[in-house]
Amino acid sequence: MNGKDKISVIIPCYNVQKYIMRCFDSIYSQTYGFENLEVILIDDLSTDNTWSILESLQRQYPENVISLKIQKKGKCGGARNLGMDICTGKYITFVDADDYDVAQCGVSCFKADKPNVLEVNDFEIQRLDLDNVDNRKNLIIGLTGFTNVTAWAKLYSTKFIIEHNLRFIEDVYYEDTHFSMLCVLLAKKYCKVQSTLYYYFENTEGIIRSEISNAKIRDAKIIMDHIRRAIQSRKAELGNVIEQCYCEIQTFLLWHQYIEPYSRIETFMKRELDICKEEFLKSEPDIFNNPYVKAFSDNVILKRMSKLRVTAKKMDNAYFLDNAMHICFGIHDKDGNYSVWAGTTMQSIVENTKAPIVFHILHDDTLNEINKNKLSFIADNSGNDIEFHHFNSDVFGTFADSMNRFAIGTMFRIMLPDIMPDLKKIIYLDSDLFVNTDIEELWNLNIDNYCLAAAQDCSTIRNWGTPYAVAAGQTSRDRYFNAGVLCMNLDNIRKNGSLFQQVIDYLNDNPRTWLPDQDALNAIFSGKTLLIDEKWNYFIDEARKNNEKAEKKIYHYAATLLMLHTNNEIDRAYYFTILRTPWGEQMEDGLLCNSMGRIVDRTAMLEKLLKKATQNNIRLVFYGGENSSIRNAMRLLNRKFDSCEWHEHLKENEIICDDNTVYIVSADADDSNGLEILANAGLENGENYFITQRFLHYTEGGFAL
C-alpha cells in the first residue's frame, strides 16, 4: 500500500445505473492511489440494472471492491451502517453514487493533527481544537448549511466512529443530519481543508430530490427527535458540551425541523405545516429567547419565524407571552378613520423590531368590526398577538363631553393598572406616531425606580407655550413631558394609588386645564418620571422645519397631518407605511388628492392676494392675535407690525365693506369666530378677506392640508 493508510469509501446505491460508473471512474483515477482504497458498493434493493454493474466491478477489482446487496431496505442509513460494519480502512468516507469524488481529502492533515473528522470547505486549512467552546459553537451553527450537514465530502477516523458507536438512523430521510451533528458534538479535533474535492450532482430521481412525500416531511421531525434522545442518552460522553452549546444546538434543530423544510411542506402539504410548527414548539418552547433567533435578518427566514410566532400565540405559548413587549393604544373612532393611524403606528412598529409583541387595544363602541379585523391582521401577519379591551366612555362622566379637542381614547390609558392587574409594564402610544426605530430599546429601559418614562414636551421646553400644569406650579417647565409615548411601570403606579381616581380628582380640581390627562399625569408623577431622549417622541414639525432625514426615532405628528407636498423623506416613509397596511388601497388616492389640493389652493389664494395687494389705494387690515401666521403675513406683504393697521378683536359693525379694503385674517381670530364675523358683514373670502393659513406655507403657520 506504499505506506499509505487505507481509506474505506462507502457508496450506497439505489437505481443509479446511469451514474455509478462516472462515480467509480472518478474514484479510480484520483491521485491517492486506487490500491490504497477499499470501495464498498452496497445495493439498496435497486429495481434497475445497478446490481449487475456492482457485481461486475467486484469481479474486475476483487482486491479493492466489495459489492453487497442489502437484505432489508433501510435507505442510505442502512447501507452506510452495513459498510461501516465490514470496512477495514483507517479512515472512512461516504460518497453518493450519483456524485463524483477525489478521495484523498487531505489525509496528510489526519497524519499530522489526528482529527476525528476532516471536512472539505472553501477556505484555507483550519485545525480546530473543540475543547475551545467557540470553535464547537461555530461548527454547530455551520451545520445549518446544506453541504455542511451532509456525511459526504468528509473523512472520518474509523477509530472515532467505533469508540462512540456512531450509526446512521435507518429507513428515514436526512440521516446525514443526525450523524453529522453527533460527530460535531463528540469530536475533540476537527479539520477543514481547501480543495474542490467533491462534486455534488442534483439527481432529480435521487432519494432527497425525488417526489415529495409525507414521509420526507415527517422524517425531519423524526431525525431531530433522534438527536434530542441521543443528547440525553450520551450525557456522560458529552460532558458539559450541551450546556455550553445549548443555543447553537437549538438553532440547529430549528433550522432542520422547521426553517429548511418549510418551503417543501408549504408547497406540497400545507396541512402538515401547522403540525410541524406545533411539534417544534412543544419540543423547544423557549425558542424565542434564543439570541441567534433574535439576530435573524433574512426576510424569508423572518417571515417563517413570524408564522411560528403566530402558532405559538395560538398555542398560548407561555414563553411567547412572558417575553413579549406589551404595547397599548386607546381608540375612540367616531368616523371610522382613527383606526387607520393606530394601524399605521402598529405597522411601523412590527417592521422595525424582531421582538414578540402583544398589542392591547383599549376602545369603546366606536371601533367597528371591519377596523377591528384590520388591526388584528397587522398583528397576526407579523406573528404577534393582539387583545381588545372594551370600555364604556360613560365611566368618565362629564369629562367625556368636554374633551372635544383630544379624543377620549387617550383617557383610556389611566385604566391600565386596573384592567391588567397581572401586567408589570406596558408602553402606551398615541395613534399619530411613526415608529422608525426598534421599540425594544425603549421597552428594555430600566424604570424600576420610576412610575413612568417619557420624553420632554418639545413645545414646552422651547417656550412655545405654557401648559396649565407648569403655569400652576404643579411641575417645572424642564420636567414637563409629552404623554404621547409612555413606558409605564404598572407595579409602581399601583403602589402610588388608583391612577383613575387621581386623574379624575385632578380634573375636578383643575377645570381650566386644556391638556386634561397629560397635565394630570405630569402633576401626579412629578419627580417619579424618568426623562428619556427626545428621539422617543420627536415632533414632526421640528423635522420638517429643518428638512431632516429619517433617523432612528419615533416621530410624533401631534395633531399635524401627513403632508406629501413637503418633499420630506419622513413624510414619504410614513406614507408608504400607510400603503402597506390593510387600509393602504383606500387611503392612497385620498392622501395624494389632499396634498395636491393643498398646493393648488395655496397657490390660487396667494396669486389672488398679491394681485389685490399691489393695486393702488388698497388698505390692508390685519385681524387676529399676535401669532406666527399674522407676523409672517405682514412680512410677506412688506408691512411692519408696529406701523400697519392691526386689530386683535373686531365687531361686525366695525367691519368696512368696500373695494379698497382687504382684511388679512387668522383662522383663530376672536376665538375662531373671526371668519364668521367677516362673512356676516358681507365680505367674500378670496376677494375682501384672505385667511393667513390658506396662503402661507405650513412652516410659516399655514394649514397642513
Buried (B, 14 or more C-beta within 10 A) or exposed (E): EEEBBBBBBBBBBBBBBBBBBBBBEBBBEBEBEBEBBBBBBBBBBBEEEBBEBBBEBBEEBEEBBBBBBBEEEBBBBBBBBBBBEEBEBBBBBBBBBBBBBBBBBBBEBBEEBEBBBBBBBEEEBBBBEBEEEEBBBEBBBBBBEEBBBBBBBBBBBBEBBEEBEBBBBBBBBBBBBBBBBBBBBBBEBBBBBEEEBBEBBEBEEBBBEEEEEEEBBBBBBBBBBBBBEBBEEBEEBBEEBBEBBEBBBBBBBBBBBBBBBBEBBBEBBEEBBBBBBBBBBEBBBBBBEBEBBEEBEEEEBBBBBBBBBBBBBBBEBEBBBEEBBBBBBBBBBEEEEBBBBBBBBBBBBBEBBBBBBBBBBBBBEBBEEEBBEBBBBBBBBBBBBBEBBEBEBEBBEEBBEEBEEBBBBBBBBBBBBEEBEEBEBBBBBBBBBBBBBBBBEBBEBEBEEBBBBBBBBBBBBEEEEEBBBBEBEBBEBEBBBBBBBBBBBBBBBBEBEBBBEBBBEBBEEBEEBEBBBBBBBBBBBBEBBBBBEBBBBBBBBBBBEEEBEBEEBBBBBBEBBBBBBBEBEBBBBBBEBBBEBBBBEEBEEEBEEBBEEBEEBBEEBBEBBEEBBEEEEEEBBBBBBEEBBBBBBBEBBEBEEEEBEBBEBBEEEEBEEEEEBBBBBBBBBBEEEBBEBBBEBEBEBBEBBBBBBBBBBBBBBBBBB
